């Protein structure tokens, strides 16, 4: 009755379909009674199809923006953890060592630990700034990943009770920047965990270059934990995400009192970027 009062005598309805479901309807109203020609119906179907495509593209665009925002948020969260959190952990380790040296009245060692704490704090601040700007770590601008990783491990464990070493297998090659950055961040995270949480006295790292992949094996003799009971913190979750985002594999073995072993395997493309050093 309402439409009749408006003078509408005929209406052509065409549904808008996505995956078999109706998401909308296009309707054209006429002021006189009429039959619709086949070509008019086909034209309306075509218009409805175009409108449906536009609607779907708008939805996909919104989903893409949301996915991009989530990915960027996760990247920032990982980088904050890898720079600020790990940097501060290194500072705490050195300050605790300094406190122990004070108790033993070893003045020279106190000064060394405080100096290293200052260096780690300044380095963490620099890396945090570079992370905000989405730049690769400064260490990788100056040296290959194997050397950068070796220097990182030595710098983080110097003056602590943990002895650490890095071994190299295969012929080292220049890796894509994203792989190098993630390998360095993963190494930093695992060393931090071994120092701060596992209280390990030995830490062994091995960087293996194969023809189609690069593998980073990390093992400590620390406290370990029950994989079946322990909830993964952001550190292990971040390592897993870094590996999977690059199409790689993450594995971990640990048990109480028997240390922890972590292995990261990342595929290497045949692009010119992966060249032998």
Backbone bond lengths (Angstrom), bond angles and torsions (degrees), N, CA, C in turn:
res aa  C-N    CA-C-N  psi(-1)  N-CA   C-N-CA  omega(-1)  CA-C   N-CA-C  phi
1 X - - - 1.461 - - 1.523 111.56 -
2 X 1.349 114.90 -39.92 1.470 118.78 -179.08 1.521 111.05 -61.06
3 X 1.344 116.20 -45.01 1.460 119.97 -179.21 1.535 110.95 -67.31
4 X 1.326 116.09 -36.55 1.472 118.56 177.81 1.527 110.62 -61.98
5 X 1.342 116.10 -39.27 1.461 119.44 178.92 1.532 110.76 -63.75
6 X 1.333 116.05 -27.86 1.470 120.50 177.70 1.524 111.80 -81.84
7 X 1.314 116.13 -4.74 1.465 119.73 179.39 1.498 114.19 91.58
8 X 1.320 117.81 12.76 1.461 121.50 -178.63 1.525 109.00 -84.65
9 X 1.332 115.50 128.08 1.465 120.36 -179.49 1.527 112.04 -116.58
10 X 1.303 117.30 -24.71 1.474 120.64 180.00 1.531 108.96 -142.90
11 X 1.332 115.97 145.21 1.472 121.99 177.54 1.518 108.84 -137.41
12 X 1.326 115.15 135.44 1.468 120.91 174.10 1.525 107.90 -109.16
13 X 1.329 116.59 115.00 1.467 122.56 179.34 1.523 109.45 -101.22
14 X 1.345 115.96 134.44 1.472 121.39 174.71 1.524 107.98 -131.86
15 X 1.329 119.00 120.25 1.474 121.08 -178.61 1.534 111.84 -74.30
16 X 1.330 115.34 150.28 1.468 122.61 172.96 1.524 106.63 -103.84
17 X 1.323 116.93 119.78 1.459 122.09 -172.29 1.524 111.49 -115.17
18 X 1.337 116.09 136.60 1.462 122.74 171.31 1.518 107.30 -133.38
19 X 1.320 115.90 119.36 1.476 122.37 -179.04 1.518 111.61 54.99
20 X 1.327 116.01 38.62 1.458 120.81 177.03 1.508 115.05 81.86
21 X 1.348 117.35 -2.95 1.462 120.70 179.77 1.514 111.22 -106.87
22 X 1.322 116.11 146.05 1.461 120.99 179.39 1.524 109.24 -82.13
23 X 1.328 116.56 121.59 1.463 121.48 179.36 1.529 111.58 -109.87
24 X 1.318 116.17 -5.41 1.452 119.46 -179.97 1.517 110.75 177.96
25 X 1.305 115.95 172.75 1.466 121.76 179.48 1.528 108.83 -138.33
26 X 1.308 115.61 136.09 1.453 121.22 172.10 1.530 107.64 -104.11
27 X 1.317 116.81 130.98 1.469 120.86 -178.52 1.524 109.94 -131.42
28 X 1.327 115.35 137.77 1.468 121.30 175.11 1.523 108.09 -119.61
29 X 1.321 116.05 127.19 1.463 121.53 -176.65 1.537 110.56 -102.69
30 X 1.330 114.35 145.00 1.465 120.48 178.51 1.534 108.70 -126.37
31 X 1.314 114.93 150.44 1.480 120.16 -178.29 1.525 112.51 -90.07
32 X 1.340 116.41 0.70 1.463 118.29 176.95 1.530 109.11 -134.23
33 X 1.338 114.56 156.40 1.446 118.58 176.53 1.514 109.32 -72.01
34 X 1.341 114.70 136.90 1.462 116.86 -178.68 1.512 110.31 -161.52
35 X 1.301 115.09 158.83 1.460 122.32 172.71 1.530 107.20 -97.87
36 X 1.302 115.43 146.62 1.457 119.22 -176.65 1.521 110.55 -98.32
37 X 1.315 114.29 133.41 1.459 119.90 179.60 1.528 109.98 -74.02
38 X 1.313 115.32 154.53 1.471 120.59 179.56 1.528 111.60 -58.01
39 X 1.359 115.55 -41.50 1.462 118.33 -178.11 1.534 111.04 -67.93
40 X 1.332 118.09 -29.42 1.463 120.95 176.68 1.530 110.37 -69.41
41 X 1.321 114.86 -41.67 1.472 118.98 178.09 1.536 110.81 -63.61
42 X 1.339 116.51 -43.15 1.465 120.66 178.66 1.525 111.42 -63.04
43 X 1.339 116.07 -38.89 1.461 120.05 177.67 1.523 110.89 -63.18
44 X 1.341 116.63 -42.52 1.458 120.50 178.76 1.523 111.37 -65.25
45 X 1.332 116.34 -37.55 1.461 119.25 176.69 1.528 111.29 -63.31
46 X 1.323 115.33 -40.11 1.467 119.44 178.61 1.527 110.71 -64.36
47 X 1.334 116.44 -42.36 1.465 120.50 178.21 1.533 110.91 -63.66
48 X 1.328 115.61 -42.00 1.463 119.88 178.38 1.524 110.95 -63.15
49 X 1.344 115.64 -38.49 1.468 120.28 178.71 1.523 110.33 -64.22
50 X 1.328 117.91 -43.58 1.466 121.43 179.03 1.523 111.00 -64.23
51 X 1.332 115.79 -41.34 1.466 119.49 178.65 1.530 110.84 -64.71
52 X 1.340 115.99 -38.23 1.463 120.35 178.73 1.524 111.06 -65.17
53 X 1.339 116.43 -42.08 1.472 120.06 177.55 1.520 110.96 -61.45
54 X 1.329 116.45 -42.83 1.463 120.34 179.16 1.529 110.88 -61.58
55 X 1.347 115.70 -41.57 1.464 120.33 178.47 1.519 111.21 -64.06
56 X 1.326 116.57 -43.41 1.461 120.70 -179.33 1.519 111.28 -65.85
57 X 1.336 116.69 -41.40 1.462 120.12 178.00 1.523 111.18 -62.94
58 X 1.319 116.69 -38.24 1.464 120.38 177.37 1.527 110.77 -62.98
59 X 1.337 115.08 -42.80 1.470 119.22 178.65 1.525 111.35 -64.20
60 X 1.331 115.91 -45.31 1.471 119.79 179.97 1.512 111.39 -63.48
61 X 1.329 116.56 -38.02 1.460 120.56 178.35 1.517 110.69 -62.82
62 X 1.334 116.20 -42.04 1.464 120.37 178.65 1.523 110.74 -64.66
63 X 1.361 116.56 -41.43 1.461 120.65 178.06 1.521 111.23 -64.68
64 X 1.337 116.26 -38.59 1.455 120.69 179.37 1.523 110.94 -64.41
65 X 1.329 115.67 -42.30 1.472 119.00 178.60 1.526 110.64 -63.94
66 X 1.344 115.47 -39.99 1.465 119.19 179.51 1.522 110.65 -65.39
67 X 1.351 116.71 -42.25 1.466 120.55 178.54 1.522 111.02 -63.05
68 X 1.333 115.91 -40.37 1.470 120.05 178.88 1.516 110.74 -64.21
69 X 1.334 116.51 -39.66 1.460 120.36 178.86 1.525 111.18 -65.35
70 X 1.353 115.52 -41.65 1.457 119.52 179.20 1.534 110.64 -64.69
71 X 1.344 115.74 -43.22 1.472 119.96 179.37 1.520 110.79 -62.17
72 X 1.323 117.13 -42.18 1.464 120.56 179.81 1.526 110.62 -68.10
73 X 1.329 116.11 -38.77 1.467 118.95 177.46 1.523 110.80 -61.82
74 X 1.335 116.61 -43.38 1.466 120.40 178.57 1.521 111.27 -64.30
75 X 1.347 116.84 -38.63 1.464 119.95 178.62 1.514 110.54 -62.83
76 X 1.332 116.02 -46.07 1.463 119.88 -179.64 1.524 110.45 -63.35
77 X 1.348 116.38 -41.57 1.466 119.79 179.26 1.522 110.95 -61.62
78 X 1.342 116.47 -44.16 1.470 119.66 178.19 1.519 111.38 -62.92
79 X 1.334 115.90 -43.49 1.456 119.37 -177.41 1.520 111.90 -68.04
80 X 1.332 116.87 -36.92 1.468 119.34 175.92 1.525 109.58 -62.52
81 X 1.334 114.97 -43.16 1.464 119.31 178.57 1.522 110.89 -63.12
82 X 1.332 116.06 -42.48 1.459 120.53 -174.31 1.526 112.96 -75.65
83 X 1.317 117.98 -22.93 1.460 120.10 -178.69 1.520 111.48 -102.58
84 X 1.314 116.66 -64.38 1.461 120.09 -176.45 1.527 112.09 -68.46
85 X 1.344 116.95 -52.64 1.459 119.82 -175.32 1.529 111.58 -63.32
86 X 1.325 116.89 -48.46 1.458 119.37 -178.97 1.524 111.42 -69.61
87 X 1.335 116.15 -37.41 1.464 118.98 177.22 1.511 111.62 -61.42
88 X 1.322 116.32 -43.95 1.466 120.11 179.19 1.522 110.97 -66.77
89 X 1.332 116.96 -33.81 1.465 119.47 176.55 1.524 110.75 -62.32
90 X 1.346 115.96 -42.66 1.462 119.71 177.08 1.518 111.87 -61.63
91 X 1.324 116.69 -40.14 1.460 121.02 177.84 1.522 110.07 -62.74
92 X 1.341 116.82 -44.51 1.468 121.04 -179.86 1.522 111.36 -61.47
93 X 1.343 116.28 -42.56 1.470 120.16 179.38 1.522 110.67 -59.38
94 X 1.330 116.91 -44.38 1.461 120.53 -179.68 1.528 111.90 -68.18
95 X 1.328 117.43 -38.80 1.469 120.02 179.25 1.522 111.19 -68.42
96 X 1.339 116.84 -36.03 1.464 119.45 176.26 1.523 110.78 -66.59
97 X 1.339 115.93 -37.34 1.467 119.90 175.99 1.528 109.94 -65.07
98 X 1.336 116.37 -38.11 1.465 120.30 178.02 1.524 110.43 -63.92
99 X 1.324 116.59 -40.36 1.468 120.09 178.31 1.525 110.84 -62.15
100 X 1.356 115.87 -40.64 1.454 119.30 177.07 1.519 111.57 -63.99
101 X 1.341 116.66 -39.26 1.467 120.27 178.82 1.526 111.37 -66.82
102 X 1.340 116.19 -34.82 1.476 119.94 177.38 1.522 109.75 -62.93
103 X 1.341 115.27 -43.73 1.463 119.34 179.66 1.524 111.51 -61.82
104 X 1.337 116.27 -29.94 1.461 120.82 179.48 1.529 112.43 -92.39
105 X 1.348 115.10 2.54 1.472 122.39 179.43 1.534 112.23 58.79
106 X 1.327 115.83 37.68 1.464 120.59 177.61 1.527 107.96 -101.36
107 X 1.324 115.66 85.68 1.461 122.45 -171.72 1.519 112.94 -60.23
108 X 1.316 117.83 -41.93 1.463 121.56 -177.21 1.523 110.06 -63.15
109 X 1.329 117.10 -43.90 1.465 120.92 179.89 1.524 111.43 -65.86
110 X 1.336 116.05 -34.50 1.472 119.58 177.23 1.519 109.55 -60.31
111 X 1.308 116.39 -46.78 1.459 121.67 -179.51 1.526 111.35 -62.08
112 X 1.347 116.54 -41.01 1.469 120.61 179.62 1.529 111.32 -63.24
113 X 1.318 116.06 -44.69 1.473 119.84 -178.62 1.528 111.23 -65.18
114 X 1.316 116.74 -40.96 1.469 119.69 179.78 1.523 110.46 -66.73
115 X 1.317 116.18 -37.92 1.468 119.87 178.22 1.537 110.33 -64.13
116 X 1.336 116.68 -43.28 1.464 119.59 178.47 1.524 110.95 -65.25
117 X 1.324 117.58 -37.58 1.467 120.93 177.58 1.520 110.33 -60.57
118 X 1.331 116.01 -41.56 1.465 119.93 178.00 1.520 111.71 -64.18
119 X 1.344 116.64 -41.38 1.463 120.83 179.47 1.535 110.61 -63.00
120 X 1.335 116.15 -44.07 1.470 120.12 179.99 1.532 111.38 -64.70
121 X 1.336 116.36 -38.39 1.463 120.31 179.22 1.525 110.60 -64.85
122 X 1.333 116.59 -44.41 1.468 120.22 179.89 1.526 110.76 -66.21
123 X 1.334 116.65 -40.43 1.465 120.06 178.96 1.526 110.75 -64.90
124 X 1.346 117.05 -41.96 1.456 120.87 178.35 1.513 111.82 -60.99
125 X 1.326 116.63 -39.17 1.463 120.87 178.65 1.525 110.77 -65.88
126 X 1.341 116.62 -42.93 1.473 119.92 178.33 1.522 110.78 -61.72
127 X 1.338 116.42 -44.74 1.462 119.86 -177.87 1.526 111.22 -68.39
128 X 1.332 117.06 -34.60 1.465 119.56 177.27 1.525 110.25 -62.81
129 X 1.319 116.20 -41.23 1.466 119.85 178.66 1.526 110.74 -65.30
130 X 1.330 116.86 -39.87 1.457 119.90 179.47 1.528 110.41 -68.54
131 X 1.333 117.26 -34.79 1.458 120.67 178.50 1.519 110.94 -64.00
132 X 1.335 116.81 -42.53 1.456 120.97 178.18 1.527 110.25 -59.03
133 X 1.333 115.83 -34.86 1.463 120.73 179.62 1.521 111.99 -87.86
134 X 1.356 116.94 5.25 1.473 123.25 178.63 1.528 111.58 59.27
135 X 1.329 117.03 38.38 1.462 121.42 177.41 1.523 109.29 -99.19
136 X 1.328 116.77 155.17 1.461 120.29 177.30 1.527 109.33 -73.11
137 X 1.345 118.49 156.92 1.462 121.53 -178.41 1.527 112.03 -54.25
138 X 1.325 115.56 143.67 1.456 121.01 -177.84 1.525 111.95 -58.74
139 X 1.336 116.58 -36.74 1.472 120.18 -178.47 1.519 111.92 -58.82
140 X 1.332 117.16 -33.77 1.462 120.81 -178.23 1.520 112.38 -80.28
141 X 1.319 117.31 -12.97 1.458 120.00 174.43 1.521 110.58 -75.63
142 X 1.329 115.81 -21.37 1.462 120.61 -171.76 1.522 113.86 -109.15
143 X 1.359 117.86 -18.51 1.468 119.53 -173.90 1.525 110.14 -154.84
144 X 1.347 117.96 160.66 1.473 120.93 178.36 1.520 111.15 -68.01
145 X 1.331 116.12 163.73 1.456 120.56 -172.52 1.527 112.29 -61.83
146 X 1.346 118.74 -36.88 1.457 120.23 -178.71 1.528 110.55 -62.88
147 X 1.320 116.70 -43.98 1.468 121.13 179.07 1.520 111.00 -68.30
148 X 1.335 116.50 -41.77 1.467 120.63 179.76 1.521 110.42 -62.28
149 X 1.335 116.69 -40.86 1.461 121.05 -179.79 1.528 110.75 -67.99
150 X 1.330 116.47 -40.64 1.464 120.82 178.58 1.528 110.33 -62.68
151 X 1.325 116.72 -46.24 1.460 120.67 179.39 1.521 111.57 -62.91
152 X 1.333 116.06 -39.71 1.462 120.71 179.75 1.524 110.86 -61.33
153 X 1.323 116.42 -47.70 1.462 120.74 -178.62 1.525 110.51 -62.80
154 X 1.332 117.08 -43.10 1.464 120.56 179.75 1.525 111.29 -64.14
155 X 1.323 116.13 -42.06 1.459 120.58 -177.55 1.532 111.24 -66.79
156 X 1.354 116.40 -39.86 1.462 119.92 -177.23 1.530 112.80 -73.95
157 X 1.330 117.99 -28.70 1.466 120.59 -174.47 1.524 113.43 -102.79
158 X 1.317 117.29 -6.74 1.462 120.10 -179.25 1.527 110.34 -62.22
159 X 1.305 115.90 130.27 1.458 120.26 178.84 1.515 114.06 82.90
160 X 1.351 117.67 3.32 1.463 121.25 178.38 1.521 109.55 -104.73
161 X 1.328 116.32 176.34 1.466 120.57 -179.54 1.520 112.30 -82.75
162 X 1.303 117.19 -1.48 1.465 120.31 -176.26 1.529 111.06 -98.64
163 X 1.324 115.80 125.88 1.458 121.29 174.66 1.523 108.57 -92.13
164 X 1.325 116.28 130.44 1.465 120.05 -175.55 1.519 110.54 -132.88
165 X 1.322 115.67 149.21 1.456 120.13 176.93 1.518 109.90 -150.19
166 X 1.309 115.13 155.50 1.470 121.90 178.88 1.521 109.06 -122.51
167 X 1.328 115.67 128.11 1.456 120.69 175.73 1.523 110.17 -108.08
168 X 1.324 115.67 155.98 1.465 120.99 -178.15 1.517 109.54 -127.60
169 X 1.327 117.29 130.16 1.458 122.34 176.57 1.519 109.41 -122.68
170 X 1.320 115.85 145.47 1.458 120.16 -179.29 1.520 110.99 81.42
171 X 1.317 114.73 179.88 1.469 120.51 -179.20 1.521 109.34 -93.21
172 X 1.341 115.54 115.30 1.462 120.74 -177.78 1.524 110.67 -59.71
173 X 1.299 115.96 144.30 1.459 120.99 179.47 1.519 109.82 -140.25
174 X 1.305 114.91 159.66 1.456 120.50 177.27 1.529 107.81 -74.90
175 X 1.323 116.09 127.70 1.456 121.43 -177.60 1.523 110.85 -104.34
176 X 1.321 116.89 161.12 1.464 119.37 172.94 1.522 109.84 -56.39
177 X 1.322 118.13 141.86 1.469 121.49 -176.58 1.520 114.08 -50.86
178 X 1.332 117.48 -39.23 1.465 120.25 -177.32 1.523 111.04 -65.13
179 X 1.335 117.57 -37.73 1.460 120.61 178.51 1.522 110.54 -67.68
180 X 1.332 116.21 -43.77 1.465 119.88 -179.73 1.527 111.01 -61.39
181 X 1.328 116.33 -44.75 1.464 120.67 -179.32 1.523 110.71 -60.26
182 X 1.330 116.93 -46.25 1.459 120.43 -177.39 1.525 112.00 -68.71
183 X 1.322 118.34 -37.35 1.465 120.64 176.80 1.524 110.65 -62.55
184 X 1.329 116.81 -41.75 1.465 120.67 179.70 1.524 110.40 -66.04
185 X 1.325 117.23 -43.87 1.470 120.78 -179.26 1.527 110.99 -65.70
186 X 1.335 116.62 -39.38 1.466 119.83 178.97 1.525 109.89 -65.16
187 X 1.331 117.12 -44.97 1.463 120.62 177.67 1.522 111.20 -58.32
188 X 1.324 116.81 -42.85 1.462 121.96 179.75 1.530 110.83 -62.10
189 X 1.328 116.06 -42.90 1.467 120.38 -179.37 1.520 111.31 -63.72
190 X 1.332 117.11 -45.24 1.465 120.31 -175.87 1.524 111.08 -69.55
191 X 1.327 117.57 -39.11 1.470 120.15 176.24 1.525 110.24 -62.08
192 X 1.327 116.71 -42.62 1.462 121.42 178.46 1.521 110.94 -58.89
193 X 1.344 116.72 -45.49 1.461 120.58 179.24 1.526 111.53 -62.91
194 X 1.338 116.45 -40.61 1.464 120.31 -179.23 1.523 110.97 -64.42
195 X 1.321 116.04 -38.29 1.461 120.82 -179.78 1.523 112.02 -73.97
196 X 1.307 114.42 -52.16 1.455 120.33 -168.09 1.529 113.76 -82.61
197 X 1.318 116.71 -39.67 1.466 119.92 -172.89 1.526 113.29 -107.23
198 X 1.335 117.01 -40.20 1.462 119.51 -176.09 1.520 112.63 -83.65
199 X 1.353 116.97 -18.72 1.469 121.93 -177.48 1.529 110.86 52.85
200 X 1.314 115.63 43.95 1.467 121.10 -177.94 1.521 111.01 -75.09
201 X 1.323 115.91 154.02 1.471 121.56 174.42 1.526 110.66 -108.68
202 X 1.334 117.07 -13.05 1.466 121.14 177.89 1.527 108.97 -134.56
203 X 1.327 114.72 139.97 1.464 120.53 178.99 1.525 108.23 -142.18
204 X 1.314 116.20 123.58 1.459 121.10 -178.98 1.529 110.12 -121.17
205 X 1.309 115.54 126.90 1.460 121.35 177.42 1.524 108.57 -118.89
206 X 1.310 116.09 147.05 1.464 121.32 179.76 1.524 108.66 -141.60
207 X 1.322 115.82 124.67 1.459 122.08 178.11 1.523 107.48 -106.93
208 X 1.331 116.09 118.37 1.466 121.20 -173.56 1.528 109.61 -115.74
209 X 1.333 115.22 123.09 1.462 120.92 177.30 1.529 109.05 -103.84
210 X 1.331 116.97 115.19 1.459 122.68 172.77 1.524 108.30 -107.01
211 X 1.309 116.29 177.49 1.462 119.34 -176.93 1.525 112.58 -67.04
212 X 1.341 117.08 -31.98 1.464 120.00 -174.41 1.523 113.93 -120.20
213 X 1.328 117.90 0.60 1.455 119.60 -178.84 1.522 110.66 -157.69
214 X 1.325 115.00 162.60 1.451 121.67 173.35 1.518 107.00 -123.04
215 X 1.324 116.13 139.33 1.461 120.25 -175.15 1.528 109.83 -128.32
216 X 1.314 115.91 135.52 1.460 121.63 176.74 1.525 107.81 -116.97
217 X 1.353 115.39 113.67 1.462 121.27 178.53 1.526 108.85 -105.12
218 X 1.317 116.56 131.07 1.468 121.90 -176.50 1.527 108.95 -132.88
219 X 1.314 116.08 128.42 1.468 119.77 -176.93 1.531 110.31 -140.86
220 X 1.340 115.92 139.26 1.473 120.28 174.82 1.522 109.34 -131.29
221 X 1.323 116.17 164.84 1.468 121.49 179.67 1.523 110.86 -105.89
222 X 1.331 116.21 28.86 1.459 120.62 -174.75 1.517 114.99 -79.18
223 X 1.343 114.62 -159.91 1.463 121.60 -173.74 1.530 112.99 -61.22
224 X 1.324 116.53 -36.06 1.457 119.81 -175.48 1.523 110.97 68.57
225 X 1.319 116.94 179.67 1.457 120.85 179.54 1.525 109.44 -160.71
226 X 1.320 115.58 166.22 1.461 122.50 -179.93 1.523 108.51 -84.59
227 X 1.323 116.83 111.17 1.462 120.99 -178.10 1.523 112.21 -62.77
228 X 1.311 116.70 -27.65 1.458 120.37 -178.49 1.515 113.44 -76.52
229 X 1.327 117.61 -19.11 1.466 120.72 -175.37 1.522 112.87 -113.04
230 X 1.302 117.43 -33.74 1.466 120.45 -173.62 1.518 111.16 -74.49
231 X 1.329 116.55 134.72 1.460 121.39 174.96 1.521 108.94 -83.66
232 X 1.311 116.26 129.87 1.464 119.80 -179.32 1.515 110.83 -64.84
233 X 1.319 116.54 127.12 1.449 120.23 174.61 1.512 110.01 -79.23
234 X 1.329 115.52 -178.03 1.459 118.25 -176.87 1.529 111.39 -65.14
235 X 1.350 117.02 -26.62 1.455 119.39 -179.19 1.514 113.05 -61.50
236 X 1.340 116.96 -55.17 1.462 120.77 179.02 1.524 110.95 -66.25
237 X 1.308 116.46 -37.39 1.465 119.83 177.26 1.522 110.57 -61.78
238 X 1.334 115.85 -41.58 1.464 120.28 178.79 1.515 112.22 -63.86
239 X 1.348 116.69 -39.64 1.465 120.67 177.63 1.522 110.22 -62.94
240 X 1.322 115.77 -45.82 1.466 120.30 179.70 1.529 110.63 -59.75
241 X 1.336 116.47 -45.03 1.463 121.00 -178.84 1.523 111.16 -64.33
242 X 1.329 116.93 -41.07 1.466 119.75 179.05 1.519 110.76 -60.53
243 X 1.328 116.52 -45.04 1.469 120.43 -179.38 1.520 111.09 -64.74
244 X 1.317 116.67 -47.83 1.468 120.32 -176.24 1.516 111.98 -68.53
245 X 1.331 117.65 -34.51 1.470 120.46 178.06 1.527 111.54 -62.53
246 X 1.335 116.24 -26.11 1.465 120.97 -179.77 1.533 111.60 -97.90
247 X 1.328 116.75 10.76 1.457 120.33 179.55 1.514 113.01 76.30
248 X 1.333 116.57 18.58 1.454 120.52 -176.59 1.518 113.61 -99.86
249 X 1.343 114.82 -170.05 1.464 121.55 -177.86 1.528 109.80 -125.01
250 X 1.314 115.01 145.28 1.461 122.32 178.34 1.519 108.56 -124.99
251 X 1.311 117.22 131.61 1.463 119.79 175.58 1.522 109.07 -138.10
252 X 1.324 115.56 148.84 1.467 120.31 -179.55 1.513 109.16 -142.31
253 X 1.338 115.31 139.56 1.461 122.11 174.88 1.522 107.29 -129.44
254 X 1.316 116.07 132.45 1.462 119.63 179.66 1.518 109.56 -162.73
255 X 1.302 115.18 151.46 1.464 121.49 172.31 1.516 107.60 -155.35
256 X 1.297 117.25 156.40 1.459 121.27 -174.63 1.524 111.52 -58.67
257 X 1.317 115.26 127.79 1.451 121.67 176.94 1.509 115.14 78.75
258 X 1.346 118.15 1.38 1.464 120.30 -176.00 1.525 113.04 -123.29
259 X 1.306 116.71 17.53 1.455 119.63 174.68 1.520 113.27 77.68
260 X 1.321 114.00 -174.16 1.461 121.66 -177.03 1.524 109.83 -137.16
261 X 1.316 116.68 138.87 1.466 122.12 176.29 1.518 108.48 -125.73
262 X 1.311 116.33 128.57 1.462 122.29 -179.68 1.520 108.70 -125.46
263 X 1.314 115.70 138.78 1.464 120.56 178.11 1.522 109.17 -131.48
264 X 1.325 115.39 131.52 1.457 122.61 177.31 1.523 107.69 -120.08
265 X 1.328 117.02 125.01 1.460 121.63 178.11 1.517 108.80 -120.22
266 X 1.337 116.23 123.71 1.457 121.52 -178.60 1.524 109.66 -120.89
267 X 1.315 117.89 134.04 1.473 120.74 -179.53 1.517 111.11 -73.64
268 X 1.331 114.72 146.55 1.466 120.96 176.68 1.517 109.11 -108.52
269 X 1.307 116.46 131.51 1.463 119.69 175.85 1.513 108.38 -80.81
270 X 1.323 115.79 167.94 1.460 120.65 178.67 1.529 111.79 -92.22
271 X 1.347 115.39 12.27 1.455 120.33 -179.12 1.517 110.31 -64.85
272 X 1.348 117.77 154.99 1.454 121.33 -179.29 1.512 113.17 -58.26
273 X 1.363 116.16 -16.72 1.455 119.27 -177.41 1.512 111.62 -64.06
274 X 1.346 117.46 -30.59 1.439 121.69 178.53 1.526 109.39 -91.00
275 X 1.287 115.90 86.95 1.476 121.37 -176.17 1.523 110.22 -115.55
276 X 1.300 115.29 149.39 1.452 119.86 177.45 1.524 109.58 -68.84
277 X 1.378 112.84 143.09 1.460 118.20 -179.97 1.532 110.28 -77.47
